Amino acid sequence: MLELLSAEVPTTRDHLEHELLRVRGEIEIRELYFSRLAAALYAMEIAEDIEAEQTPIDWLRINCRLTQQAAADRVHIGQKLPVMPLSENCLYTGEVGIQHLAVMARTAIAVGDGFDESRLLPLAKKHSPGRFYHESLHYRHSMRPKEVAKEQANLAETRWLSMSTGEDGCLVLQGVLDPVGGAAVRTALEPLAKPMGKHDHRDRSKRLADALVERVTGCGKVNVQMQVTSSLETLLGLLGAPGAETEFSLPVSSKTVERWACDCSLTRVLMQDSVVIDVGRSQRTISGPKRRALVARDKHCQWPGCERPASYCDGHHIVHWIDGGGLELENMALLCQRHHWMVHEGGWQIVKTETDGLLPVAPMGSIERFFNQLQV
């Protein structure tokens, strides 16, 4: 150890880069061995079925000075090495790194028995670990679209925002948004958060704060242009289709794209066999006289008990047009953004009746939880 600390550091850039790559390669190989040991420790405790105060991951986190995510990744890598032998060989040759294997292992766990490393390995060789993670989400969506949609719906349900006022009257904001909601906020703020000509010395956090105030006060006079790129297969929710893309979001599930396609003011780009087949203008799907007739009839969100005004609502197709639903006024209803989301990503359904208007039908999981609560 002392010899390493006292070793002379190369003085030329070429020598420095060579030495960094050499040392990093040795570290990666040792990390792989560490992952095997971590998986063995995890398997041993599971087999012994001992109720310990610490889980193996907690033990690794505390004693090996790792973050929770890093400790879990090492266990997962060791567990999934049997299903990614080609990736392991590429780590030895320096074509991929330990973080690529961490993403690969997480994907293998999420996909299950259908995992095929040969589809991901070329992407791992080509991209950085961060970009490879993004690409792996497309692969997950192609294999498990319903599970990805459920995960994104769960993330949306865990949104939170707190607002507190300081003694000096300042508003303190804290919160977490799901990937889709976060992308929408970034799309609204990023154009206004750019440096404004010369002598703009604000840091990014200050520019973002100014952009937020400018957006909510309506002084920006900038129309939000959010582009969504999707394949027809994604729009149809077919198995094997990748997620849709927006500029600031991770791959978006087919359920979210379905809601956006229902009635939106987004720019859409539809792809088929990697070829652009349609570019829609940024305008509402339901517009003009039809939109005015819908607003005149419904006046507000038609979800029972909700009175969000029409200006805050989307036009919802009761039978979606991608499923053959018509564009007749009878097939449409105003829903606020929250209830529109519930119908698409949230798994709710609405039934239109002649006497009672729209009747919401809860997803099966919500009904089961309701009866379980009654029994308790």
MARDO-475638 format. One record per residue (C-alpha): residue number from 1; z negated, x negated, y negated. Coordinates in pm, 1 decimal, padded with zeros to 6 digits. Each point is the difference from the previous one (the first is absolute). Layout:
N
<zati:NUM	zz:Z	xx:X	yy:Y>
...
REM end
This chain:
376
<zati:1	zz:00000.0	xx:00000.0	yy:00000.0>
<zati:2	zz:-00088.1	xx:-00281.6	yy:-00239.5>
<zati:3	zz:00329.5	xx:-00168.6	yy:00083.5>
<zati:4	zz:00187.3	xx:00315.9	yy:-00092.3>
<zati:5	zz:-00185.3	xx:00035.8	yy:-00328.5>
<zati:6	zz:00065.4	xx:-00360.7	yy:-00092.2>
<zati:7	zz:00365.2	xx:00002.9	yy:00110.9>
<zati:8	zz:00241.2	xx:-00096.0	yy:-00272.7>
<zati:9	zz:00187.9	xx:00295.4	yy:-00149.8>
<zati:10	zz:00378.9	xx:-00049.8	yy:-00017.0>
<zati:11	zz:00122.5	xx:-00059.2	yy:-00351.7>
<zati:12	zz:00359.4	xx:00122.6	yy:00023.5>
<zati:13	zz:00102.4	xx:00365.2	yy:00017.2>
<zati:14	zz:00201.6	xx:-00044.1	yy:00320.6>
<zati:15	zz:-00292.4	xx:-00166.9	yy:00176.2>
<zati:16	zz:-00243.2	xx:00263.4	yy:-00128.1>
<zati:17	zz:00218.1	xx:00286.4	yy:00123.5>
<zati:18	zz:00049.1	xx:-00168.2	yy:00338.4>
<zati:19	zz:-00373.6	xx:-00057.4	yy:00041.4>
<zati:20	zz:-00084.7	xx:00357.5	yy:-00105.1>
<zati:21	zz:00241.9	xx:00142.1	yy:00257.2>
<zati:22	zz:-00130.8	xx:-00231.5	yy:00272.5>
<zati:23	zz:-00366.2	xx:00083.1	yy:-00065.1>
<zati:24	zz:00076.3	xx:00371.0	yy:-00033.0>
<zati:25	zz:00177.8	xx:-00004.5	yy:00335.0>
<zati:26	zz:-00303.8	xx:-00156.2	yy:00165.7>
<zati:27	zz:-00226.7	xx:00259.1	yy:-00160.8>
<zati:28	zz:00222.5	xx:00286.5	yy:00118.8>
<zati:29	zz:-00013.9	xx:-00124.2	yy:00359.6>
<zati:30	zz:-00377.1	xx:-00028.9	yy:-00018.2>
<zati:31	zz:-00013.7	xx:00348.9	yy:-00150.4>
<zati:32	zz:00191.1	xx:00127.4	yy:00300.9>
<zati:33	zz:-00251.6	xx:-00162.0	yy:00234.3>
<zati:34	zz:-00280.5	xx:00148.3	yy:-00211.6>
<zati:35	zz:00162.3	xx:00342.8	yy:00042.8>
<zati:36	zz:-00000.3	xx:-00038.3	yy:00379.1>
<zati:37	zz:-00369.8	xx:-00082.0	yy:-00010.5>
<zati:38	zz:-00073.5	xx:00291.6	yy:-00233.6>
<zati:39	zz:00178.8	xx:00243.1	yy:00231.8>
<zati:40	zz:-00189.3	xx:-00141.3	yy:00298.3>
<zati:41	zz:-00333.0	xx:00052.1	yy:-00180.8>
<zati:42	zz:00099.3	xx:00357.0	yy:-00082.2>
<zati:43	zz:00106.0	xx:00071.1	yy:00360.5>
<zati:44	zz:-00320.1	xx:-00152.1	yy:00138.0>
<zati:45	zz:-00224.6	xx:00224.4	yy:-00211.1>
<zati:46	zz:00204.3	xx:00309.8	yy:00084.4>
<zati:47	zz:-00017.7	xx:-00083.8	yy:00372.1>
<zati:48	zz:-00375.9	xx:-00059.7	yy:-00010.0>
<zati:49	zz:-00047.5	xx:00322.8	yy:-00200.0>
<zati:50	zz:-00297.2	xx:-00145.1	yy:-00183.1>
<zati:51	zz:-00135.1	xx:00175.5	yy:-00306.7>
<zati:52	zz:-00019.8	xx:-00297.5	yy:-00234.6>
<zati:53	zz:-00107.0	xx:00009.2	yy:-00360.7>
<zati:54	zz:00331.4	xx:-00156.1	yy:-00095.5>
<zati:55	zz:00349.4	xx:00077.9	yy:00119.3>
<zati:56	zz:00215.1	xx:-00300.9	yy:00096.3>
<zati:57	zz:00195.6	xx:00044.3	yy:-00321.3>
<zati:58	zz:-00322.9	xx:00001.3	yy:-00202.6>
<zati:59	zz:-00114.5	xx:-00313.7	yy:00184.2>
<zati:60	zz:00327.1	xx:-00174.2	yy:-00087.5>
<zati:61	zz:-00022.6	xx:00116.5	yy:-00359.6>
<zati:62	zz:-00353.9	xx:-00131.6	yy:-00050.0>
<zati:63	zz:-00005.8	xx:-00314.0	yy:00212.8>
<zati:64	zz:00358.8	xx:-00115.2	yy:-00048.5>
<zati:65	zz:00002.2	xx:00096.1	yy:-00368.4>
<zati:66	zz:00297.4	xx:00235.8	yy:00013.6>
<zati:67	zz:00077.5	xx:00325.1	yy:-00177.3>
<zati:68	zz:-00016.8	xx:00318.7	yy:00206.5>
<zati:69	zz:00381.0	xx:00025.0	yy:00002.4>
<zati:70	zz:00048.7	xx:-00365.5	yy:00099.7>
<zati:71	zz:-00252.3	xx:00030.1	yy:00285.3>
<zati:72	zz:00165.7	xx:00319.5	yy:00129.4>
<zati:73	zz:00345.1	xx:-00158.8	yy:-00028.5>
<zati:74	zz:-00104.6	xx:-00297.3	yy:00213.2>
<zati:75	zz:-00131.0	xx:00231.8	yy:00271.4>
<zati:76	zz:00316.6	xx:00209.2	yy:-00010.6>
<zati:77	zz:00226.2	xx:-00304.2	yy:00018.4>
<zati:78	zz:-00179.9	xx:-00125.8	yy:00308.8>
<zati:79	zz:00013.8	xx:00344.6	yy:00161.0>
<zati:80	zz:00372.1	xx:00051.0	yy:-00062.1>
<zati:81	zz:00133.6	xx:-00345.8	yy:00089.9>
<zati:82	zz:00116.9	xx:00126.6	yy:00343.1>
<zati:83	zz:00245.6	xx:00241.7	yy:-00169.8>
<zati:84	zz:00130.3	xx:-00248.1	yy:-00256.6>
<zati:85	zz:00075.6	xx:-00323.6	yy:00190.1>
<zati:86	zz:00313.4	xx:-00073.1	yy:-00205.1>
<zati:87	zz:-00200.6	xx:00018.3	yy:-00321.0>
<zati:88	zz:-00260.8	xx:-00235.1	yy:00144.4>
<zati:89	zz:00271.3	xx:-00255.5	yy:00080.7>
<zati:90	zz:00135.9	xx:00032.9	yy:-00354.4>
<zati:91	zz:-00342.8	xx:-00084.6	yy:-00138.4>
<zati:92	zz:00002.1	xx:-00324.4	yy:00200.6>
<zati:93	zz:00341.6	xx:-00087.6	yy:-00143.4>
<zati:94	zz:-00106.0	xx:00089.3	yy:-00354.7>
<zati:95	zz:00241.8	xx:00290.4	yy:-00040.1>
<zati:96	zz:-00281.5	xx:00249.5	yy:-00065.2>
<zati:97	zz:-00363.0	xx:-00029.3	yy:-00101.9>
<zati:98	zz:-00330.1	xx:00145.9	yy:00113.2>
<zati:99	zz:00023.4	xx:00276.6	yy:-00262.4>
<zati:100	zz:00333.4	xx:00108.7	yy:00146.8>
<zati:101	zz:-00174.3	xx:00030.2	yy:00337.6>
<zati:102	zz:-00278.8	xx:00202.8	yy:-00162.5>
<zati:103	zz:00255.0	xx:00250.0	yy:-00133.5>
<zati:104	zz:00175.8	xx:00002.7	yy:00337.8>
<zati:105	zz:-00327.9	xx:00067.8	yy:00182.6>
<zati:106	zz:-00098.0	xx:00282.7	yy:-00235.7>
<zati:107	zz:00341.7	xx:00155.1	yy:00051.1>
<zati:108	zz:-00028.5	xx:-00031.6	yy:00378.0>
<zati:109	zz:-00334.1	xx:00183.5	yy:-00009.8>
<zati:110	zz:00142.3	xx:00276.2	yy:-00221.0>
<zati:111	zz:00320.1	xx:00049.1	yy:00203.2>
<zati:112	zz:-00154.0	xx:-00024.8	yy:00346.0>
<zati:113	zz:00201.8	xx:-00030.4	yy:00319.8>
<zati:114	zz:00334.3	xx:00026.6	yy:-00179.1>
<zati:115	zz:-00055.4	xx:-00325.9	yy:-00191.9>
<zati:116	zz:00298.0	xx:-00237.7	yy:00009.6>
<zati:117	zz:-00055.6	xx:-00336.5	yy:-00167.3>
<zati:118	zz:00372.0	xx:-00085.9	yy:00019.1>
<zati:119	zz:00065.0	xx:00254.2	yy:-00277.4>
<zati:120	zz:-00261.8	xx:-00153.9	yy:-00229.1>
<zati:121	zz:00024.4	xx:-00372.0	yy:00069.3>
<zati:122	zz:00326.2	xx:-00056.0	yy:-00196.8>
<zati:123	zz:-00166.5	xx:00167.4	yy:-00299.0>
<zati:124	zz:-00311.1	xx:-00217.8	yy:00038.2>
<zati:125	zz:00217.3	xx:-00314.0	yy:-00000.5>
<zati:126	zz:00186.2	xx:00119.0	yy:-00309.0>
<zati:127	zz:-00280.4	xx:00131.8	yy:-00219.9>
<zati:128	zz:-00337.4	xx:-00103.0	yy:-00136.6>
<zati:129	zz:-00302.2	xx:00165.8	yy:00167.4>
<zati:130	zz:-00031.3	xx:00247.2	yy:-00290.9>
<zati:131	zz:00361.3	xx:00108.4	yy:00015.9>
<zati:132	zz:-00010.4	xx:00000.7	yy:00379.7>
<zati:133	zz:-00289.8	xx:00247.6	yy:-00016.5>
<zati:134	zz:00216.4	xx:00225.9	yy:-00216.0>
<zati:135	zz:00285.5	xx:-00021.3	yy:00252.3>
<zati:136	zz:-00237.8	xx:00063.2	yy:00290.6>
<zati:137	zz:-00094.4	xx:00333.8	yy:-00155.0>
<zati:138	zz:00364.3	xx:00108.6	yy:00025.6>
<zati:139	zz:-00009.8	xx:-00090.9	yy:00369.8>
<zati:140	zz:-00323.7	xx:00197.2	yy:00045.2>
<zati:141	zz:00157.5	xx:00301.2	yy:-00172.0>
<zati:142	zz:00303.6	xx:-00020.6	yy:00227.8>
<zati:143	zz:-00224.1	xx:00002.9	yy:00308.3>
<zati:144	zz:-00284.5	xx:00229.5	yy:-00109.1>
<zati:145	zz:00111.8	xx:00211.9	yy:-00298.4>
<zati:146	zz:-00262.3	xx:00269.7	yy:00052.1>
<zati:147	zz:-00283.2	xx:-00252.0	yy:00017.9>
<zati:148	zz:00117.5	xx:-00176.0	yy:-00317.1>
<zati:149	zz:00024.5	xx:00334.9	yy:-00181.4>
<zati:150	zz:-00353.5	xx:00085.2	yy:00114.8>
<zati:151	zz:-00131.6	xx:-00337.6	yy:-00119.0>
<zati:152	zz:00157.0	xx:00047.8	yy:-00342.9>
<zati:153	zz:-00141.0	xx:00353.4	yy:-00018.6>
<zati:154	zz:-00346.5	xx:-00133.6	yy:00083.4>
<zati:155	zz:00033.0	xx:-00265.8	yy:-00270.4>
<zati:156	zz:00091.3	xx:00269.4	yy:-00251.9>
<zati:157	zz:-00314.4	xx:00191.2	yy:00094.9>
<zati:158	zz:-00214.8	xx:-00306.1	yy:-00077.6>
<zati:159	zz:00119.0	xx:-00034.7	yy:-00360.0>
<zati:160	zz:-00285.2	xx:-00028.5	yy:-00244.3>
<zati:161	zz:-00043.7	xx:-00055.0	yy:-00370.1>
<zati:162	zz:-00320.5	xx:-00029.5	yy:-00199.1>
<zati:163	zz:-00028.9	xx:00016.3	yy:-00377.0>
<zati:164	zz:-00311.4	xx:-00101.0	yy:-00187.0>
<zati:165	zz:-00065.7	xx:-00041.6	yy:-00370.9>
<zati:166	zz:-00169.1	xx:-00314.4	yy:-00126.7>
<zati:167	zz:-00253.5	xx:-00013.5	yy:-00279.9>
<zati:168	zz:00276.5	xx:-00100.2	yy:-00240.0>
<zati:169	zz:00209.3	xx:00302.8	yy:00101.1>
<zati:170	zz:00248.9	xx:-00195.0	yy:00212.6>
<zati:171	zz:00128.8	xx:00171.5	yy:00311.9>
<zati:172	zz:-00045.7	xx:-00203.2	yy:00318.3>
<zati:173	zz:00243.5	xx:00084.5	yy:00280.3>
<zati:174	zz:-00036.6	xx:-00096.4	yy:00364.2>
<zati:175	zz:00189.5	xx:00133.3	yy:00297.0>
<zati:176	zz:00233.0	xx:-00040.4	yy:00294.5>
<zati:177	zz:00338.1	xx:00168.3	yy:00048.1>
<zati:178	zz:00202.9	xx:00030.6	yy:00317.4>
<zati:179	zz:00330.3	xx:-00196.0	yy:00017.1>
<zati:180	zz:00218.9	xx:00296.3	yy:-00098.3>
<zati:181	zz:-00225.1	xx:00115.1	yy:-00283.6>
<zati:182	zz:-00039.5	xx:-00358.8	yy:-00115.1>
<zati:183	zz:00376.9	xx:-00045.8	yy:-00005.6>
<zati:184	zz:00037.2	xx:00308.4	yy:-00220.4>
<zati:185	zz:-00260.0	xx:-00133.3	yy:-00245.8>
<zati:186	zz:00163.1	xx:-00343.1	yy:-00008.1>
<zati:187	zz:00342.0	xx:00155.9	yy:-00053.0>
<zati:188	zz:-00137.6	xx:00182.3	yy:-00304.3>
<zati:189	zz:-00183.2	xx:-00300.5	yy:-00145.4>
<zati:190	zz:00210.0	xx:-00307.5	yy:00082.3>
<zati:191	zz:00281.9	xx:00070.8	yy:-00252.7>
<zati:192	zz:-00258.1	xx:00035.8	yy:-00278.7>
<zati:193	zz:-00202.4	xx:-00303.2	yy:00110.1>
<zati:194	zz:00272.4	xx:-00258.2	yy:-00059.4>
<zati:195	zz:-00047.6	xx:-00256.2	yy:-00281.6>
<zati:196	zz:00132.7	xx:00139.3	yy:-00327.5>
<zati:197	zz:00209.1	xx:-00266.7	yy:-00169.9>
<zati:198	zz:-00138.6	xx:-00306.3	yy:-00175.3>
<zati:199	zz:-00368.6	xx:-00064.7	yy:-00059.4>
<zati:200	zz:-00113.1	xx:00234.6	yy:00276.0>
<zati:201	zz:-00292.5	xx:-00203.1	yy:00130.0>
<zati:202	zz:-00169.3	xx:00277.3	yy:00196.2>
<zati:203	zz:-00078.8	xx:-00081.5	yy:00362.0>
<zati:204	zz:00121.7	xx:00234.5	yy:00274.2>
<zati:205	zz:-00324.4	xx:00196.5	yy:00028.7>
<zati:206	zz:00007.2	xx:00072.2	yy:-00374.5>
<zati:207	zz:00366.1	xx:00106.9	yy:00013.7>
<zati:208	zz:-00071.8	xx:00232.4	yy:00293.6>
<zati:209	zz:-00291.3	xx:00159.2	yy:-00186.5>
<zati:210	zz:00218.0	xx:00052.5	yy:-00307.4>
<zati:211	zz:00276.5	xx:00145.5	yy:00220.1>
<zati:212	zz:-00240.9	xx:00249.1	yy:00154.3>
<zati:213	zz:-00113.1	xx:00127.5	yy:-00339.4>
<zati:214	zz:00359.4	xx:00012.6	yy:-00122.8>
<zati:215	zz:00113.0	xx:00197.6	yy:00303.6>
<zati:216	zz:-00275.6	xx:00261.5	yy:-00000.2>
<zati:217	zz:00019.5	xx:00057.6	yy:-00374.9>
<zati:218	zz:00375.1	xx:00064.4	yy:00024.0>
<zati:219	zz:00090.7	xx:-00262.8	yy:-00257.7>
<zati:220	zz:00213.7	xx:-00211.9	yy:00228.8>
<zati:221	zz:00305.7	xx:00226.9	yy:-00019.8>
<zati:222	zz:00118.9	xx:-00162.5	yy:00324.4>
<zati:223	zz:00120.3	xx:00216.3	yy:00286.4>
<zati:224	zz:-00137.5	xx:-00120.9	yy:00332.4>
<zati:225	zz:00289.0	xx:-00104.7	yy:00225.2>
<zati:226	zz:-00121.5	xx:-00037.3	yy:00358.5>
<zati:227	zz:00266.5	xx:-00083.8	yy:00257.9>
<zati:228	zz:-00041.9	xx:00087.9	yy:00366.4>
<zati:229	zz:00227.3	xx:-00154.5	yy:00262.9>
<zati:230	zz:00008.6	xx:00182.3	yy:00332.1>
<zati:231	zz:00220.8	xx:00035.1	yy:00304.3>
<zati:232	zz:00114.0	xx:00342.4	yy:00115.0>
<zati:233	zz:-00190.9	xx:-00062.7	yy:00322.8>
<zati:234	zz:-00321.4	xx:-00053.6	yy:-00199.0>
<zati:235	zz:00057.3	xx:00318.7	yy:-00197.4>
<zati:236	zz:00043.9	xx:00185.8	yy:00329.7>
<zati:237	zz:-00315.5	xx:-00160.9	yy:00143.9>
<zati:238	zz:00184.4	xx:-00139.0	yy:00302.6>
<zati:239	zz:-00167.9	xx:-00241.9	yy:00240.6>
<zati:240	zz:00115.5	xx:-00356.2	yy:-00062.9>
<zati:241	zz:00064.2	xx:00045.6	yy:-00372.8>
<zati:242	zz:-00153.0	xx:-00250.0	yy:-00244.4>
<zati:243	zz:-00216.9	xx:00108.7	yy:-00290.1>
<zati:244	zz:00143.9	xx:00072.6	yy:-00343.2>
<zati:245	zz:-00022.8	xx:-00255.7	yy:-00280.2>
<zati:246	zz:-00119.9	xx:00010.8	yy:-00359.1>
<zati:247	zz:-00028.7	xx:-00299.1	yy:-00230.3>
<zati:248	zz:-00379.7	xx:-00022.8	yy:-00005.8>
<zati:249	zz:-00100.6	xx:00150.6	yy:00335.0>
<zati:250	zz:-00028.9	xx:-00095.9	yy:00362.7>
<zati:251	zz:00239.2	xx:00195.1	yy:00226.0>
<zati:252	zz:-00043.2	xx:00373.0	yy:-00060.9>
<zati:253	zz:-00028.3	xx:00250.6	yy:00284.4>
<zati:254	zz:00262.3	xx:00263.2	yy:00070.0>
<zati:255	zz:-00247.3	xx:00275.5	yy:-00092.4>
<zati:256	zz:-00036.4	xx:-00135.6	yy:-00352.8>
<zati:257	zz:00378.2	xx:-00030.6	yy:-00034.2>
<zati:258	zz:00030.6	xx:00360.3	yy:00117.2>
<zati:259	zz:-00233.2	xx:00115.0	yy:-00278.3>
<zati:260	zz:00183.6	xx:-00204.0	yy:-00260.4>
<zati:261	zz:00332.0	xx:00141.0	yy:00117.9>
<zati:262	zz:-00137.1	xx:00355.5	yy:-00028.3>
<zati:263	zz:-00000.2	xx:-00002.4	yy:-00381.0>
<zati:264	zz:-00026.0	xx:-00325.4	yy:-00188.7>
<zati:265	zz:00110.6	xx:-00188.3	yy:-00305.0>
<zati:266	zz:00051.7	xx:-00325.3	yy:00189.2>
<zati:267	zz:00322.0	xx:-00195.0	yy:00040.4>
<zati:268	zz:00092.8	xx:00007.4	yy:00368.7>
<zati:269	zz:00217.4	xx:-00246.5	yy:00191.6>
<zati:270	zz:00099.8	xx:00121.1	yy:00346.9>
<zati:271	zz:00115.7	xx:-00256.9	yy:00258.4>
<zati:272	zz:00188.2	xx:00032.7	yy:00327.8>
<zati:273	zz:00069.9	xx:-00307.3	yy:00215.0>
<zati:274	zz:-00110.4	xx:-00221.4	yy:-00293.3>
<zati:275	zz:00263.9	xx:00158.9	yy:-00226.7>
<zati:276	zz:-00087.9	xx:00201.5	yy:-00311.8>
<zati:277	zz:00139.2	xx:00351.4	yy:00052.3>
<zati:278	zz:-00165.6	xx:00184.8	yy:-00289.4>
<zati:279	zz:-00169.2	xx:-00087.7	yy:-00329.6>
<zati:280	zz:-00168.8	xx:00298.7	yy:-00161.7>
<zati:281	zz:-00064.1	xx:00024.0	yy:-00370.8>
<zati:282	zz:-00356.3	xx:00013.3	yy:-00123.3>
<zati:283	zz:-00032.4	xx:00375.4	yy:-00030.8>
<zati:284	zz:-00186.4	xx:00275.6	yy:00177.9>
<zati:285	zz:00151.1	xx:00136.6	yy:00318.5>
<zati:286	zz:-00088.8	xx:00346.9	yy:-00130.0>
<zati:287	zz:00119.9	xx:00010.9	yy:-00360.3>
<zati:288	zz:00177.2	xx:00205.9	yy:-00262.3>
<zati:289	zz:00001.3	xx:00381.6	yy:00029.0>
<zati:290	zz:-00149.8	xx:-00013.3	yy:00348.7>
<zati:291	zz:-00297.4	xx:-00201.8	yy:-00120.7>
<zati:292	zz:-00052.7	xx:00234.8	yy:-00294.1>
<zati:293	zz:00016.7	xx:00302.9	yy:00230.6>
<zati:294	zz:-00253.0	xx:-00161.6	yy:00235.9>
<zati:295	zz:-00238.3	xx:-00072.8	yy:-00289.4>
<zati:296	zz:00041.1	xx:00351.5	yy:-00138.9>
<zati:297	zz:-00081.0	xx:00153.5	yy:00337.5>
<zati:298	zz:-00289.8	xx:-00222.2	yy:00116.4>
<zati:299	zz:-00141.6	xx:-00121.8	yy:-00335.5>
<zati:300	zz:-00243.7	xx:-00237.7	yy:00174.2>
<zati:301	zz:-00077.3	xx:-00163.0	yy:00334.6>
<zati:302	zz:00018.9	xx:00262.8	yy:00273.1>
<zati:303	zz:-00272.5	xx:-00151.3	yy:00217.4>
<zati:304	zz:-00275.4	xx:00261.9	yy:00016.9>
<zati:305	zz:-00253.9	xx:-00052.6	yy:-00275.7>
<zati:306	zz:00198.1	xx:-00273.0	yy:-00174.9>
<zati:307	zz:00119.9	xx:00064.0	yy:-00352.9>
<zati:308	zz:00159.7	xx:-00331.6	yy:-00087.7>
<zati:309	zz:00272.5	xx:00089.4	yy:-00255.3>
<zati:310	zz:00368.1	xx:-00022.8	yy:00088.8>
<zati:311	zz:00046.4	xx:-00320.6	yy:-00200.1>
<zati:312	zz:-00232.5	xx:-00175.1	yy:00246.3>
<zati:313	zz:00175.1	xx:00143.7	yy:00307.1>
<zati:314	zz:00286.5	xx:-00088.4	yy:00232.7>
<zati:315	zz:00239.8	xx:00248.9	yy:00147.5>
<zati:316	zz:-00071.0	xx:00010.4	yy:00373.6>
<zati:317	zz:00254.2	xx:00109.5	yy:00259.9>
<zati:318	zz:-00191.3	xx:00212.8	yy:00252.6>
<zati:319	zz:00262.7	xx:-00094.9	yy:00257.3>
<zati:320	zz:00107.7	xx:-00346.0	yy:-00110.7>
<zati:321	zz:00368.4	xx:-00038.7	yy:-00080.5>
<zati:322	zz:00025.0	xx:-00297.0	yy:00239.4>
<zati:323	zz:-00100.4	xx:00245.8	yy:00277.6>
<zati:324	zz:00260.3	xx:00254.7	yy:-00100.6>
<zati:325	zz:-00198.7	xx:00192.4	yy:-00260.1>
<zati:326	zz:00200.4	xx:00165.0	yy:-00274.1>
<zati:327	zz:-00016.6	xx:-00045.9	yy:-00375.9>
<zati:328	zz:-00074.2	xx:00367.1	yy:-00061.9>
<zati:329	zz:-00289.0	xx:00084.2	yy:-00227.8>
<zati:330	zz:-00168.0	xx:00183.0	yy:00290.3>
<zati:331	zz:-00026.2	xx:-00335.0	yy:00183.8>
<zati:332	zz:-00180.6	xx:-00169.9	yy:-00288.6>
<zati:333	zz:-00348.2	xx:-00004.8	yy:-00145.0>
<zati:334	zz:-00181.6	xx:-00197.4	yy:-00267.1>
<zati:335	zz:-00265.2	xx:-00236.1	yy:00133.9>
<zati:336	zz:-00205.2	xx:-00249.3	yy:-00196.6>
<zati:337	zz:00022.2	xx:-00361.7	yy:00110.9>
<zati:338	zz:-00321.1	xx:00014.3	yy:00200.4>
<zati:339	zz:00097.6	xx:00308.0	yy:00199.1>
<zati:340	zz:00358.7	xx:-00117.6	yy:00038.0>
<zati:341	zz:-00138.5	xx:-00318.3	yy:00156.6>
<zati:342	zz:-00221.9	xx:00202.0	yy:00232.9>
<zati:343	zz:00300.9	xx:00195.1	yy:00130.4>
<zati:344	zz:00201.4	xx:-00313.8	yy:00076.4>
<zati:345	zz:-00219.5	xx:-00304.8	yy:00070.7>
<zati:346	zz:-00321.8	xx:00196.7	yy:00052.6>
<zati:347	zz:00132.5	xx:00201.0	yy:00294.7>
<zati:348	zz:-00063.0	xx:00344.3	yy:-00153.6>
<zati:349	zz:00250.0	xx:00284.1	yy:00028.6>
<zati:350	zz:00058.5	xx:00298.2	yy:-00224.5>
<zati:351	zz:00117.1	xx:00341.6	yy:00108.7>
<zati:352	zz:00154.0	xx:00240.6	yy:-00251.0>
<zati:353	zz:-00107.0	xx:00362.9	yy:00034.0>
<zati:354	zz:00118.9	xx:00307.9	yy:-00188.3>
<zati:355	zz:-00352.0	xx:00116.6	yy:-00089.2>
<zati:356	zz:-00220.4	xx:-00308.3	yy:-00037.1>
<zati:357	zz:00246.3	xx:-00263.0	yy:-00123.7>
<zati:358	zz:-00037.9	xx:-00344.7	yy:00149.4>
<zati:359	zz:-00253.8	xx:-00043.9	yy:00278.7>
<zati:360	zz:-00103.1	xx:-00361.2	yy:00079.9>
<zati:361	zz:-00043.7	xx:-00098.5	yy:00364.1>
<zati:362	zz:-00225.4	xx:-00300.1	yy:00060.4>
<zati:363	zz:00105.6	xx:-00281.8	yy:00234.5>
<zati:364	zz:-00147.0	xx:00022.4	yy:00349.5>
<zati:365	zz:-00246.6	xx:-00285.0	yy:-00061.0>
<zati:366	zz:-00151.3	xx:00183.0	yy:-00298.4>
<zati:367	zz:-00037.0	xx:00319.8	yy:00203.7>
<zati:368	zz:-00177.3	xx:-00187.6	yy:00280.2>
<zati:369	zz:-00238.8	xx:-00166.1	yy:-00246.2>
<zati:370	zz:-00072.7	xx:00342.9	yy:-00154.4>
<zati:371	zz:-00097.9	xx:00156.5	yy:00335.4>
<zati:372	zz:-00203.6	xx:-00309.7	yy:00093.8>
<zati:373	zz:-00197.3	xx:00040.4	yy:-00322.9>
<zati:374	zz:-00061.2	xx:00368.3	yy:00081.1>
<zati:375	zz:-00136.9	xx:-00095.6	yy:00342.7>
<zati:376	zz:-00234.3	xx:-00254.6	yy:-00155.2>
REM end
